[in-house]
């Protein structure tokens, strides 16, 4: 039986007691459109016939760009901040365990609003990063410690933020996000499990 997969760009989340992983999924239709516009290597359709599923990290986005010549026009750190702001607004989020989809448009429209809630100097400091190869081991360790402190402070601010349109009396899966358009087939989440297993084997 064919596996149902989203027919639009979506984010797939896996949450476990306050921690989460976030993935960005582009369906075959989106990849084909990019190929038709000569914005991405056609090899992507051969390598990802079921759509591409990327971890929302700078490293994963960069590897994809290097392999297929397409820069994803999104900041993975801003995506994480927006998701956390939404997630931490929901009921019982620290104890929630589960996975699901958020339409790309729903998460991305919160990105700028969430970032505006952060102190300006914090956003600026996050982007000031000298190349690692120009730093000593001691400087690298100091920078990691500073980044860890900055991230903790940032998430403390986001945790207090009440995101408009998110009901704090409902859990994350109960929120009224836009309906994800799906292809016909079996359970949609199976496609992500399969893609993740494939990616882990290739790494």
Order of alpha helices (4+ residues) and beta strands (2+ residues): beta-beta-alpha-alpha-beta-alpha-alpha-beta-alpha-alpha-alpha-alpha
